[in-house]
């Protein structure tokens, strides 16, 4: 087995109903373990949950950096936003 194959993230295939029921646990597996979750509805693929860093690298590789919104949902009224790595704050 090549190194590239050994490092490939696990992709799980679930129905949309399973994703709704298990969302918190799936989100944790995506974030902390690096799994990709592909979900289906009526035999049609609907989407894929991937880790944030994977998504950012994919956007950069495709030259679509503008897709990356670094502001957290609700940040405008809650007074917080995700800090970029180079802003000097922890």
Buried (B, 14 or more C-beta within 10 A) or exposed (E): EEEEEEEEEEEBEBBBEBBEEEEEEBEEBBEEEBBBBBBBEEEEEEEBBBBEEBBBEEBEEEEEEEEEEEEEEEEEEEEEEEEEEEEEEE
